[in-house]
Amino acid sequence: MKKLLLVVVAIVLVSCSQTKIAYIDVADVMSEYKAMIALETEMTAKQQQVAGQLQASQAAFQTKVQEYYKNAPSMSASKKQTTEQALQQEGQQLQGQQQQASQMLEQENITKSEVLIKTIDSIVADYSKSKGFGIVLGTQGNGTVMYGDDALNITSDVVAILNADFDAAEEVAAEVVEETPAE
């Protein structure tokens, strides 16, 4: 009888202390967070810059190939072979440069994205603790949260905090640039 009473008391205590739950729309955070937008803009600009540099190299290589085909009929067999080997090697080097540039940009994007995701996680944790949420679920489109009362959606609050922090950091960076003496 005592055990049954203890079980009933335990159930009552557990039901009295319900965990507060909230959710965040991850896609909205990623699309509205100014730092993520700035990173996307920065990486697009770098991709365009690298693509421009590679296109210049590619154009120079294509010119050499066209020149070879133009002059090939009058070349000796050994000269053709030497030129073809040189062009093949240059083409492989160009392809290697393209792959290396692509990998470097991808790695930079991953590294910087991870920093931003850690910032988001930290802000969500701090916000959740301050509001007494025991669990915060992340959702994307038709994902994890099938239904959630809008009162439990903390996406806009979190995005506002993230963007305020980003704006403050941008202001500090601008002040540092202004205070740096020109040489």
LOZA-954141 format. One record per residue: residue number from 0; x, y, z of N, C-alpha, C, CB in turn. Coordinates in nm, 2 decimals, padded with zeros to 4 digits, always signed. Glycine has a CB too. Layout:
! residues N
num | n_c1 | n_c2 | n_c3 | ca_c1 | ca_c2 | ca_c3 | c_c1 | c_c2 | c_c3 | cb_c1 | cb_c2 | cb_c3
NUM | X | Y | Z | X | Y | Z | X | Y | Z | X | Y | Z
...
! end
This chain:
! residues 183
num | n_c1 | n_c2 | n_c3 | ca_c1 | ca_c2 | ca_c3 | c_c1 | c_c2 | c_c3 | cb_c1 | cb_c2 | cb_c3
0 | +00.08 | -00.12 | +00.00 | +00.00 | +00.00 | +00.00 | +00.09 | +00.13 | +00.00 | -00.09 | +00.00 | +00.12
1 | +00.20 | +00.12 | +00.08 | +00.28 | +00.24 | +00.09 | +00.35 | +00.26 | -00.05 | +00.39 | +00.22 | +00.19
2 | +00.39 | +00.15 | -00.12 | +00.45 | +00.16 | -00.25 | +00.36 | +00.22 | -00.35 | +00.50 | +00.03 | -00.30
3 | +00.23 | +00.18 | -00.34 | +00.13 | +00.24 | -00.44 | +00.11 | +00.39 | -00.41 | +00.00 | +00.16 | -00.42
4 | +00.11 | +00.43 | -00.28 | +00.10 | +00.57 | -00.25 | +00.22 | +00.65 | -00.30 | +00.08 | +00.58 | -00.10
5 | +00.34 | +00.59 | -00.29 | +00.46 | +00.66 | -00.33 | +00.46 | +00.67 | -00.49 | +00.58 | +00.58 | -00.29
6 | +00.41 | +00.57 | -00.56 | +00.40 | +00.58 | -00.70 | +00.30 | +00.69 | -00.74 | +00.36 | +00.45 | -00.76
7 | +00.19 | +00.69 | -00.67 | +00.09 | +00.80 | -00.71 | +00.14 | +00.94 | -00.68 | -00.04 | +00.77 | -00.62
8 | +00.21 | +00.95 | -00.57 | +00.27 | +01.08 | -00.53 | +00.37 | +01.12 | -00.64 | +00.33 | +01.08 | -00.39
9 | +00.46 | +01.03 | -00.68 | +00.56 | +01.05 | -00.78 | +00.50 | +01.10 | -00.91 | +00.65 | +00.93 | -00.80
10 | +00.39 | +01.03 | -00.95 | +00.32 | +01.06 | -01.08 | +00.26 | +01.20 | -01.07 | +00.21 | +00.96 | -01.11
11 | +00.20 | +01.24 | -00.95 | +00.15 | +01.37 | -00.93 | +00.26 | +01.48 | -00.94 | +00.07 | +01.38 | -00.80
12 | +00.37 | +01.45 | -00.87 | +00.48 | +01.55 | -00.88 | +00.53 | +01.57 | -01.02 | +00.59 | +01.50 | -00.78
13 | +00.55 | +01.46 | -01.09 | +00.60 | +01.47 | -01.23 | +00.50 | +01.55 | -01.32 | +00.63 | +01.33 | -01.29
14 | +00.37 | +01.52 | -01.30 | +00.28 | +01.59 | -01.38 | +00.27 | +01.74 | -01.35 | +00.14 | +01.52 | -01.37
15 | +00.30 | +01.77 | -01.22 | +00.29 | +01.91 | -01.18 | +00.41 | +02.00 | -01.24 | +00.29 | +01.92 | -01.03
16 | +00.52 | +01.93 | -01.26 | +00.63 | +02.01 | -01.31 | +00.65 | +01.98 | -01.46 | +00.76 | +01.97 | -01.23
17 | +00.57 | +02.03 | -01.54 | +00.57 | +02.01 | -01.69 | +00.69 | +02.09 | -01.74 | +00.44 | +02.05 | -01.75
18 | +00.76 | +02.03 | -01.84 | +00.86 | +02.10 | -01.91 | +00.81 | +02.20 | -02.01 | +00.96 | +02.00 | -01.97
19 | +00.86 | +02.32 | -02.01 | +00.82 | +02.41 | -02.11 | +00.89 | +02.38 | -02.24 | +00.84 | +02.56 | -02.07
20 | +00.81 | +02.38 | -02.35 | +00.87 | +02.35 | -02.48 | +00.84 | +02.46 | -02.58 | +00.81 | +02.21 | -02.54
21 | +00.94 | +02.49 | -02.66 | +00.93 | +02.59 | -02.77 | +00.99 | +02.53 | -02.90 | +01.00 | +02.73 | -02.73
22 | +00.97 | +02.60 | -03.01 | +01.03 | +02.55 | -03.13 | +01.08 | +02.67 | -03.21 | +00.93 | +02.47 | -03.21
23 | +01.17 | +02.64 | -03.30 | +01.23 | +02.74 | -03.39 | +01.23 | +02.69 | -03.53 | +01.38 | +02.77 | -03.35
24 | +01.19 | +02.77 | -03.62 | +01.20 | +02.74 | -03.77 | +01.34 | +02.77 | -03.82 | +01.09 | +02.82 | -03.85
25 | +01.42 | +02.66 | -03.83 | +01.56 | +02.67 | -03.87 | +01.58 | +02.74 | -04.00 | +01.62 | +02.53 | -03.87
26 | +01.49 | +02.71 | -04.10 | +01.50 | +02.77 | -04.23 | +01.48 | +02.92 | -04.22 | +01.40 | +02.71 | -04.33
27 | +01.39 | +02.97 | -04.14 | +01.37 | +03.11 | -04.12 | +01.49 | +03.18 | -04.05 | +01.24 | +03.14 | -04.04
28 | +01.55 | +03.11 | -03.95 | +01.67 | +03.16 | -03.89 | +01.78 | +03.18 | -03.99 | +01.71 | +03.07 | -03.77
29 | +01.80 | +03.08 | -04.07 | +01.91 | +03.08 | -04.17 | +01.89 | +03.19 | -04.27 | +01.93 | +02.94 | -04.23
30 | +01.76 | +03.21 | -04.31 | +01.74 | +03.31 | -04.42 | +01.72 | +03.45 | -04.37 | +01.61 | +03.27 | -04.49
31 | +01.70 | +03.47 | -04.24 | +01.68 | +03.60 | -04.18 | +01.80 | +03.65 | -04.10 | +01.56 | +03.61 | -04.10
32 | +01.89 | +03.56 | -04.06 | +02.00 | +03.60 | -03.98 | +02.10 | +03.68 | -04.06 | +02.07 | +03.47 | -03.91
33 | +02.13 | +03.80 | -04.03 | +02.21 | +03.89 | -04.11 | +02.35 | +03.84 | -04.13 | +02.22 | +04.03 | -04.04
34 | +02.41 | +03.77 | -04.03 | +02.54 | +03.72 | -04.04 | +02.55 | +03.61 | -04.15 | +02.60 | +03.67 | -03.91
35 | +02.44 | +03.53 | -04.15 | +02.43 | +03.42 | -04.25 | +02.42 | +03.48 | -04.39 | +02.32 | +03.32 | -04.22
36 | +02.34 | +03.59 | -04.40 | +02.32 | +03.65 | -04.53 | +02.45 | +03.72 | -04.57 | +02.21 | +03.76 | -04.52
37 | +02.52 | +03.78 | -04.48 | +02.65 | +03.84 | -04.51 | +02.75 | +03.73 | -04.56 | +02.71 | +03.92 | -04.39
38 | +02.75 | +03.62 | -04.49 | +02.84 | +03.51 | -04.53 | +02.81 | +03.46 | -04.67 | +02.83 | +03.39 | -04.43
39 | +02.68 | +03.45 | -04.70 | +02.64 | +03.40 | -04.83 | +02.68 | +03.50 | -04.94 | +02.48 | +03.38 | -04.84
40 | +02.67 | +03.63 | -04.91 | +02.71 | +03.74 | -05.00 | +02.86 | +03.73 | -05.02 | +02.67 | +03.87 | -04.95
41 | +02.94 | +03.72 | -04.91 | +03.08 | +03.71 | -04.92 | +03.13 | +03.59 | -05.00 | +03.14 | +03.71 | -04.78
42 | +03.07 | +03.48 | -04.98 | +03.11 | +03.36 | -05.05 | +03.08 | +03.37 | -05.20 | +03.05 | +03.23 | -04.99
43 | +02.96 | +03.43 | -05.23 | +02.93 | +03.44 | -05.37 | +03.03 | +03.53 | -05.44 | +02.78 | +03.50 | -05.38
44 | +03.07 | +03.64 | -05.37 | +03.17 | +03.73 | -05.43 | +03.30 | +03.66 | -05.45 | +03.19 | +03.86 | -05.34
45 | +03.34 | +03.58 | -05.35 | +03.47 | +03.51 | -05.37 | +03.46 | +03.41 | -05.48 | +03.50 | +03.44 | -05.24
46 | +03.35 | +03.34 | -05.49 | +03.33 | +03.24 | -05.60 | +03.34 | +03.31 | -05.74 | +03.19 | +03.17 | -05.59
47 | +03.28 | +03.43 | -05.75 | +03.28 | +03.51 | -05.87 | +03.43 | +03.55 | -05.90 | +03.19 | +03.63 | -05.87
48 | +03.50 | +03.60 | -05.80 | +03.64 | +03.64 | -05.82 | +03.72 | +03.52 | -05.87 | +03.69 | +03.70 | -05.69
49 | +03.71 | +03.41 | -05.80 | +03.79 | +03.29 | -05.84 | +03.75 | +03.25 | -05.98 | +03.77 | +03.18 | -05.73
50 | +03.62 | +03.25 | -06.01 | +03.58 | +03.21 | -06.14 | +03.64 | +03.30 | -06.25 | +03.42 | +03.21 | -06.15
51 | +03.64 | +03.43 | -06.22 | +03.70 | +03.52 | -06.31 | +03.85 | +03.49 | -06.34 | +03.68 | +03.66 | -06.26
52 | +03.92 | +03.47 | -06.23 | +04.06 | +03.43 | -06.24 | +04.08 | +03.30 | -06.32 | +04.13 | +03.42 | -06.11
53 | +04.00 | +03.20 | -06.29 | +04.01 | +03.08 | -06.36 | +03.97 | +03.09 | -06.51 | +03.93 | +02.97 | -06.29
54 | +03.87 | +03.18 | -06.54 | +03.83 | +03.20 | -06.68 | +03.94 | +03.26 | -06.76 | +03.70 | +03.28 | -06.68
55 | +04.01 | +03.35 | -06.70 | +04.13 | +03.41 | -06.77 | +04.23 | +03.31 | -06.80 | +04.19 | +03.53 | -06.68
56 | +04.26 | +03.22 | -06.71 | +04.36 | +03.11 | -06.73 | +04.30 | +03.02 | -06.84 | +04.39 | +03.03 | -06.60
57 | +04.17 | +02.99 | -06.83 | +04.11 | +02.90 | -06.93 | +04.11 | +02.96 | -07.07 | +03.96 | +02.87 | -06.88
58 | +04.09 | +03.09 | -07.08 | +04.09 | +03.15 | -07.21 | +04.23 | +03.15 | -07.27 | +04.04 | +03.30 | -07.19
59 | +04.33 | +03.17 | -07.18 | +04.47 | +03.17 | -07.23 | +04.51 | +03.03 | -07.28 | +04.57 | +03.21 | -07.12
60 | +04.46 | +02.93 | -07.21 | +04.48 | +02.79 | -07.25 | +04.41 | +02.76 | -07.38 | +04.44 | +02.69 | -07.13
61 | +04.29 | +02.80 | -07.39 | +04.21 | +02.78 | -07.52 | +04.28 | +02.84 | -07.64 | +04.07 | +02.83 | -07.50
62 | +04.34 | +02.96 | -07.61 | +04.42 | +03.03 | -07.72 | +04.54 | +02.94 | -07.76 | +04.46 | +03.17 | -07.67
63 | +04.61 | +02.89 | -07.66 | +04.72 | +02.80 | -07.70 | +04.67 | +02.68 | -07.77 | +04.79 | +02.76 | -07.57
64 | +04.56 | +02.62 | -07.74 | +04.51 | +02.50 | -07.81 | +04.47 | +02.54 | -07.95 | +04.39 | +02.44 | -07.73
65 | +04.41 | +02.65 | -07.97 | +04.37 | +02.69 | -08.10 | +04.49 | +02.72 | -08.19 | +04.28 | +02.82 | -08.10
66 | +04.59 | +02.78 | -08.13 | +04.72 | +02.81 | -08.20 | +04.78 | +02.68 | -08.24 | +04.81 | +02.89 | -08.11
67 | +04.78 | +02.58 | -08.15 | +04.84 | +02.45 | -08.18 | +04.77 | +02.39 | -08.30 | +04.83 | +02.35 | -08.06
68 | +04.63 | +02.38 | -08.30 | +04.56 | +02.33 | -08.41 | +04.58 | +02.40 | -08.54 | +04.41 | +02.32 | -08.38
69 | +04.60 | +02.53 | -08.53 | +04.63 | +02.61 | -08.65 | +04.77 | +02.57 | -08.71 | +04.62 | +02.76 | -08.62
70 | +04.86 | +02.55 | -08.62 | +05.00 | +02.53 | -08.67 | +05.04 | +02.38 | -08.68 | +05.10 | +02.59 | -08.57
71 | +04.95 | +02.29 | -08.63 | +04.98 | +02.15 | -08.63 | +05.01 | +02.09 | -08.77 | +04.86 | +02.07 | -08.57
72 | +04.94 | +02.13 | -08.88 | +04.98 | +02.07 | -09.00 | +05.12 | +02.09 | -09.05 | +04.88 | +02.12 | -09.11
73 | +05.18 | +02.20 | -09.01 | +05.31 | +02.23 | -09.05 | +05.42 | +02.19 | -08.95 | +05.33 | +02.38 | -09.08
74 | +05.38 | +02.13 | -08.84 | +05.47 | +02.09 | -08.73 | +05.53 | +01.95 | -08.77 | +05.41 | +02.09 | -08.60
75 | +05.65 | +01.93 | -08.72 | +05.71 | +01.79 | -08.73 | +05.64 | +01.70 | -08.63 | +05.87 | +01.79 | -08.71
76 | +05.65 | +01.57 | -08.64 | +05.59 | +01.48 | -08.55 | +05.64 | +01.49 | -08.41 | +05.62 | +01.33 | -08.60
77 | +05.77 | +01.52 | -08.39 | +05.82 | +01.53 | -08.25 | +05.78 | +01.66 | -08.19 | +05.98 | +01.53 | -08.26
78 | +05.77 | +01.77 | -08.27 | +05.72 | +01.90 | -08.22 | +05.57 | +01.89 | -08.18 | +05.73 | +02.01 | -08.33
79 | +05.49 | +01.81 | -08.26 | +05.35 | +01.79 | -08.23 | +05.34 | +01.72 | -08.09 | +05.28 | +01.71 | -08.34
80 | +05.42 | +01.61 | -08.08 | +05.41 | +01.53 | -07.96 | +05.45 | +01.61 | -07.84 | +05.50 | +01.41 | -07.97
81 | +05.56 | +01.69 | -07.85 | +05.60 | +01.78 | -07.74 | +05.50 | +01.88 | -07.70 | +05.73 | +01.85 | -07.78
82 | +05.44 | +01.94 | -07.80 | +05.33 | +02.04 | -07.78 | +05.21 | +01.98 | -07.72 | +05.30 | +02.12 | -07.91
83 | +05.17 | +01.87 | -07.77 | +05.05 | +01.80 | -07.71 | +05.07 | +01.76 | -07.57 | +05.02 | +01.67 | -07.79
84 | +05.19 | +01.71 | -07.53 | +05.22 | +01.68 | -07.39 | +05.22 | +01.80 | -07.31 | +05.36 | +01.61 | -07.38
85 | +05.27 | +01.91 | -07.36 | +05.27 | +02.04 | -07.28 | +05.13 | +02.09 | -07.26 | +05.36 | +02.14 | -07.35
86 | +05.05 | +02.08 | -07.36 | +04.91 | +02.13 | -07.35 | +04.83 | +02.04 | -07.26 | +04.84 | +02.13 | -07.49
87 | +04.85 | +01.91 | -07.27 | +04.79 | +01.81 | -07.18 | +04.82 | +01.84 | -07.03 | +04.82 | +01.67 | -07.21
88 | +04.95 | +01.86 | -07.01 | +05.00 | +01.89 | -06.87 | +04.94 | +02.02 | -06.82 | +05.15 | +01.90 | -06.87
89 | +04.94 | +02.12 | -06.91 | +04.88 | +02.25 | -06.87 | +04.73 | +02.24 | -06.84 | +04.90 | +02.36 | -06.98
90 | +04.66 | +02.16 | -06.92 | +04.52 | +02.14 | -06.90 | +04.49 | +02.07 | -06.77 | +04.46 | +02.06 | -07.01
91 | +04.57 | +01.97 | -06.73 | +04.56 | +01.90 | -06.61 | +04.59 | +02.00 | -06.49 | +04.65 | +01.78 | -06.60
92 | +04.69 | +02.08 | -06.50 | +04.72 | +02.18 | -06.40 | +04.60 | +02.28 | -06.38 | +04.85 | +02.26 | -06.43
93 | +04.54 | +02.32 | -06.49 | +04.43 | +02.41 | -06.48 | +04.31 | +02.34 | -06.41 | +04.39 | +02.46 | -06.63
94 | +04.29 | +02.22 | -06.45 | +04.18 | +02.14 | -06.38 | +04.21 | +02.13 | -06.23 | +04.16 | +02.00 | -06.45
95 | +04.33 | +02.10 | -06.20 | +04.37 | +02.09 | -06.06 | +04.35 | +02.22 | -05.98 | +04.52 | +02.05 | -06.05
96 | +04.38 | +02.33 | -06.05 | +04.36 | +02.46 | -05.99 | +04.21 | +02.49 | -05.96 | +04.42 | +02.58 | -06.08
97 | +04.13 | +02.45 | -06.06 | +03.98 | +02.46 | -06.04 | +03.93 | +02.38 | -05.92 | +03.91 | +02.42 | -06.17
98 | +03.98 | +02.26 | -05.91 | +03.94 | +02.17 | -05.80 | +03.99 | +02.22 | -05.67 | +03.99 | +02.03 | -05.82
99 | +04.11 | +02.27 | -05.67 | +04.17 | +02.32 | -05.54 | +04.09 | +02.45 | -05.50 | +04.32 | +02.35 | -05.56
100 | +04.06 | +02.54 | -05.59 | +03.99 | +02.66 | -05.56 | +03.85 | +02.62 | -05.51 | +03.98 | +02.75 | -05.68
101 | +03.78 | +02.53 | -05.57 | +03.65 | +02.49 | -05.53 | +03.65 | +02.43 | -05.39 | +03.59 | +02.39 | -05.63
102 | +03.75 | +02.35 | -05.36 | +03.76 | +02.28 | -05.23 | +03.80 | +02.39 | -05.12 | +03.87 | +02.18 | -05.23
103 | +03.88 | +02.48 | -05.15 | +03.92 | +02.59 | -05.06 | +03.79 | +02.67 | -05.02 | +04.03 | +02.68 | -05.11
104 | +03.72 | +02.71 | -05.12 | +03.60 | +02.79 | -05.10 | +03.49 | +02.71 | -05.02 | +03.53 | +02.83 | -05.23
105 | +03.48 | +02.58 | -05.05 | +03.38 | +02.50 | -04.98 | +03.43 | +02.49 | -04.83 | +03.37 | +02.36 | -05.04
106 | +03.56 | +02.47 | -04.81 | +03.60 | +02.45 | -04.67 | +03.59 | +02.58 | -04.59 | +03.75 | +02.41 | -04.67
107 | +03.62 | +02.69 | -04.66 | +03.60 | +02.82 | -04.59 | +03.45 | +02.85 | -04.55 | +03.65 | +02.94 | -04.68
108 | +03.36 | +02.81 | -04.65 | +03.22 | +02.82 | -04.62 | +03.18 | +02.74 | -04.50 | +03.14 | +02.79 | -04.75
109 | +03.22 | +02.61 | -04.50 | +03.19 | +02.52 | -04.39 | +03.24 | +02.57 | -04.26 | +03.25 | +02.38 | -04.42
110 | +03.36 | +02.62 | -04.26 | +03.43 | +02.67 | -04.13 | +03.35 | +02.79 | -04.08 | +03.57 | +02.71 | -04.15
111 | +03.32 | +02.88 | -04.17 | +03.25 | +03.01 | -04.12 | +03.11 | +02.97 | -04.08 | +03.25 | +03.11 | -04.23
112 | +03.04 | +02.88 | -04.15 | +02.90 | +02.84 | -04.12 | +02.90 | +02.78 | -03.98 | +02.85 | +02.75 | -04.23
113 | +03.00 | +02.69 | -03.95 | +03.00 | +02.63 | -03.82 | +03.01 | +02.73 | -03.71 | +03.12 | +02.53 | -03.82
114 | +03.09 | +02.84 | -03.73 | +03.10 | +02.94 | -03.63 | +02.96 | +03.01 | -03.61 | +03.21 | +03.05 | -03.67
115 | +02.89 | +03.04 | -03.72 | +02.76 | +03.10 | -03.71 | +02.66 | +03.00 | -03.64 | +02.71 | +03.14 | -03.84
116 | +02.67 | +02.88 | -03.67 | +02.58 | +02.78 | -03.61 | +02.60 | +02.77 | -03.46 | +02.59 | +02.64 | -03.68
117 | +02.73 | +02.77 | -03.42 | +02.76 | +02.77 | -03.28 | +02.71 | +02.90 | -03.21 | +02.91 | +02.76 | -03.25
118 | +02.71 | +03.01 | -03.28 | +02.66 | +03.13 | -03.22 | +02.51 | +03.12 | -03.21 | +02.69 | +03.25 | -03.32
119 | +02.44 | +03.06 | -03.31 | +02.29 | +03.04 | -03.30 | +02.26 | +02.95 | -03.18 | +02.24 | +02.98 | -03.43
120 | +02.33 | +02.84 | -03.17 | +02.31 | +02.75 | -03.06 | +02.33 | +02.81 | -02.93 | +02.40 | +02.63 | -03.07
121 | +02.43 | +02.90 | -02.91 | +02.45 | +02.97 | -02.79 | +02.34 | +03.06 | -02.75 | +02.59 | +03.04 | -02.79
122 | +02.30 | +03.14 | -02.85 | +02.19 | +03.24 | -02.83 | +02.06 | +03.16 | -02.79 | +02.17 | +03.32 | -02.96
123 | +02.03 | +03.05 | -02.86 | +01.91 | +02.98 | -02.84 | +01.92 | +02.92 | -02.69 | +01.89 | +02.86 | -02.94
124 | +02.03 | +02.87 | -02.65 | +02.05 | +02.82 | -02.52 | +02.03 | +02.93 | -02.41 | +02.19 | +02.75 | -02.50
125 | +02.09 | +03.04 | -02.43 | +02.08 | +03.15 | -02.34 | +01.93 | +03.20 | -02.33 | +02.17 | +03.27 | -02.37
126 | +01.87 | +03.22 | -02.45 | +01.73 | +03.27 | -02.45 | +01.64 | +03.17 | -02.38 | +01.69 | +03.29 | -02.60
127 | +01.66 | +03.04 | -02.41 | +01.57 | +02.93 | -02.36 | +01.58 | +02.93 | -02.21 | +01.61 | +02.80 | -02.42
128 | +01.71 | +02.94 | -02.15 | +01.72 | +02.94 | -02.01 | +01.66 | +03.06 | -01.95 | +01.87 | +02.94 | -01.97
129 | +01.67 | +03.18 | -02.01 | +01.61 | +03.30 | -01.95 | +01.46 | +03.30 | -01.96 | +01.66 | +03.42 | -02.03
130 | +01.40 | +03.22 | -02.05 | +01.25 | +03.21 | -02.06 | +01.20 | +03.09 | -01.99 | +01.21 | +03.22 | -02.21
131 | +01.29 | +03.00 | -01.94 | +01.24 | +02.88 | -01.87 | +01.20 | +02.77 | -01.96 | +01.13 | +02.92 | -01.79
132 | +01.25 | +02.76 | -02.08 | +01.22 | +02.65 | -02.17 | +01.31 | +02.54 | -02.14 | +01.23 | +02.69 | -02.32
133 | +01.25 | +02.42 | -02.12 | +01.34 | +02.30 | -02.10 | +01.38 | +02.23 | -02.23 | +01.26 | +02.20 | -02.01
134 | +01.30 | +02.25 | -02.33 | +01.33 | +02.19 | -02.46 | +01.29 | +02.29 | -02.57 | +01.24 | +02.06 | -02.48
135 | +01.38 | +02.30 | -02.67 | +01.36 | +02.38 | -02.79 | +01.38 | +02.29 | -02.91 | +01.45 | +02.51 | -02.80
136 | +01.27 | +02.27 | -02.99 | +01.28 | +02.19 | -03.10 | +01.31 | +02.27 | -03.23 | +01.15 | +02.11 | -03.12
137 | +01.38 | +02.21 | -03.32 | +01.41 | +02.28 | -03.45 | +01.32 | +02.22 | -03.55 | +01.56 | +02.27 | -03.48
138 | +01.27 | +02.30 | -03.64 | +01.19 | +02.25 | -03.75 | +01.23 | +02.31 | -03.88 | +01.04 | +02.27 | -03.72
139 | +01.21 | +02.24 | -03.98 | +01.23 | +02.29 | -04.12 | +01.12 | +02.24 | -04.21 | +01.37 | +02.25 | -04.17
140 | +01.04 | +02.33 | -04.26 | +00.94 | +02.29 | -04.35 | +00.84 | +02.20 | -04.29 | +00.99 | +02.23 | -04.48
141 | +00.83 | +02.08 | -04.34 | +00.74 | +01.97 | -04.29 | +00.81 | +01.88 | -04.20 | +00.68 | +01.89 | -04.41
142 | +00.91 | +01.92 | -04.13 | +01.00 | +01.84 | -04.05 | +00.95 | +01.81 | -03.91 | +01.13 | +01.90 | -04.04
143 | +01.03 | +01.82 | -03.82 | +01.02 | +01.77 | -03.68 | +00.88 | +01.81 | -03.61 | +01.13 | +01.82 | -03.60
144 | +00.84 | +01.94 | -03.62 | +00.72 | +01.98 | -03.55 | +00.61 | +01.98 | -03.65 | +00.74 | +02.13 | -03.49
145 | +00.52 | +01.89 | -03.63 | +00.40 | +01.87 | -03.72 | +00.30 | +01.99 | -03.69 | +00.33 | +01.74 | -03.70
146 | +00.29 | +02.02 | -03.56 | +00.20 | +02.13 | -03.52 | +00.26 | +02.20 | -03.40 | +00.05 | +02.09 | -03.50
147 | +00.26 | +02.33 | -03.40 | +00.30 | +02.40 | -03.28 | +00.23 | +02.53 | -03.27 | +00.45 | +02.43 | -03.29
148 | +00.18 | +02.56 | -03.15 | +00.11 | +02.68 | -03.13 | +00.20 | +02.80 | -03.16 | +00.05 | +02.69 | -02.98
149 | +00.16 | +02.90 | -03.22 | +00.25 | +03.01 | -03.26 | +00.31 | +03.08 | -03.13 | +00.17 | +03.12 | -03.34
150 | +00.24 | +03.06 | -03.02 | +00.30 | +03.12 | -02.90 | +00.43 | +03.05 | -02.86 | +00.19 | +03.11 | -02.78
151 | +00.44 | +02.93 | -02.91 | +00.56 | +02.85 | -02.87 | +00.68 | +02.87 | -02.97 | +00.53 | +02.70 | -02.87
152 | +00.65 | +02.94 | -03.08 | +00.75 | +02.97 | -03.19 | +00.83 | +03.09 | -03.14 | +00.68 | +02.99 | -03.32
153 | +00.96 | +03.06 | -03.11 | +01.05 | +03.17 | -03.07 | +01.14 | +03.21 | -03.18 | +01.13 | +03.12 | -02.95
154 | +01.11 | +03.18 | -03.30 | +01.20 | +03.21 | -03.41 | +01.23 | +03.36 | -03.42 | +01.14 | +03.16 | -03.54
155 | +01.13 | +03.44 | -03.42 | +01.15 | +03.58 | -03.45 | +01.22 | +03.65 | -03.33 | +01.01 | +03.65 | -03.46
156 | +01.20 | +03.60 | -03.21 | +01.28 | +03.65 | -03.09 | +01.42 | +03.62 | -03.11 | +01.22 | +03.59 | -02.96
157 | +01.45 | +03.49 | -03.15 | +01.59 | +03.45 | -03.16 | +01.66 | +03.53 | -03.27 | +01.60 | +03.30 | -03.18
158 | +01.59 | +03.54 | -03.39 | +01.65 | +03.61 | -03.50 | +01.67 | +03.76 | -03.46 | +01.55 | +03.61 | -03.62
159 | +01.58 | +03.82 | -03.39 | +01.60 | +03.96 | -03.34 | +01.73 | +03.97 | -03.26 | +01.48 | +04.01 | -03.27
160 | +01.75 | +03.88 | -03.17 | +01.87 | +03.88 | -03.08 | +01.99 | +03.86 | -03.17 | +01.86 | +03.77 | -02.97
161 | +01.99 | +03.76 | -03.25 | +02.11 | +03.74 | -03.34 | +02.14 | +03.86 | -03.43 | +02.08 | +03.62 | -03.43
162 | +02.04 | +03.92 | -03.49 | +02.07 | +04.04 | -03.57 | +02.11 | +04.16 | -03.49 | +01.94 | +04.07 | -03.65
163 | +02.06 | +04.17 | -03.37 | +02.11 | +04.28 | -03.28 | +02.26 | +04.26 | -03.25 | +02.02 | +04.29 | -03.15
164 | +02.29 | +04.14 | -03.22 | +02.43 | +04.11 | -03.19 | +02.52 | +04.14 | -03.31 | +02.45 | +03.96 | -03.14
165 | +02.47 | +04.09 | -03.43 | +02.55 | +04.11 | -03.55 | +02.56 | +04.26 | -03.58 | +02.47 | +04.04 | -03.67
166 | +02.45 | +04.34 | -03.57 | +02.46 | +04.48 | -03.59 | +02.56 | +04.55 | -03.49 | +02.32 | +04.55 | -03.57
167 | +02.56 | +04.51 | -03.37 | +02.65 | +04.57 | -03.27 | +02.80 | +04.53 | -03.31 | +02.62 | +04.51 | -03.13
168 | +02.82 | +04.41 | -03.35 | +02.96 | +04.37 | -03.39 | +03.00 | +04.45 | -03.52 | +02.96 | +04.22 | -03.42
169 | +02.91 | +04.48 | -03.61 | +02.94 | +04.55 | -03.73 | +02.97 | +04.70 | -03.69 | +02.82 | +04.55 | -03.83
170 | +02.90 | +04.76 | -03.59 | +02.93 | +04.89 | -03.55 | +03.06 | +04.90 | -03.49 | +02.82 | +04.94 | -03.45
171 | +03.10 | +04.80 | -03.40 | +03.23 | +04.80 | -03.34 | +03.34 | +04.79 | -03.45 | +03.24 | +04.69 | -03.24
172 | +03.32 | +04.70 | -03.54 | +03.42 | +04.69 | -03.65 | +03.43 | +04.82 | -03.73 | +03.37 | +04.57 | -03.75
173 | +03.32 | +04.89 | -03.76 | +03.33 | +05.01 | -03.83 | +03.40 | +05.12 | -03.75 | +03.18 | +05.06 | -03.87
174 | +03.38 | +05.12 | -03.62 | +03.45 | +05.22 | -03.54 | +03.60 | +05.19 | -03.53 | +03.39 | +05.21 | -03.39
175 | +03.64 | +05.06 | -03.53 | +03.78 | +05.03 | -03.53 | +03.84 | +05.07 | -03.66 | +03.80 | +04.87 | -03.51
176 | +03.77 | +05.05 | -03.77 | +03.83 | +05.09 | -03.90 | +03.84 | +05.25 | -03.91 | +03.73 | +05.05 | -04.02
177 | +03.74 | +05.32 | -03.85 | +03.75 | +05.47 | -03.85 | +03.87 | +05.51 | -03.76 | +03.62 | +05.52 | -03.80
178 | +03.89 | +05.44 | -03.65 | +04.00 | +05.49 | -03.56 | +04.14 | +05.45 | -03.60 | +03.97 | +05.43 | -03.42
179 | +04.15 | +05.36 | -03.70 | +04.28 | +05.31 | -03.74 | +04.34 | +05.42 | -03.83 | +04.27 | +05.18 | -03.83
180 | +04.46 | +05.47 | -03.78 | +04.53 | +05.58 | -03.86 | +04.57 | +05.53 | -04.00 | +04.65 | +05.63 | -03.78
181 | +04.55 | +05.63 | -04.09 | +04.60 | +05.60 | -04.23 | +04.75 | +05.61 | -04.24 | +04.52 | +05.69 | -04.33
182 | +04.81 | +05.53 | -04.32 | +04.95 | +05.53 | -04.33 | +04.99 | +05.62 | -04.45 | +05.01 | +05.40 | -04.35
! end
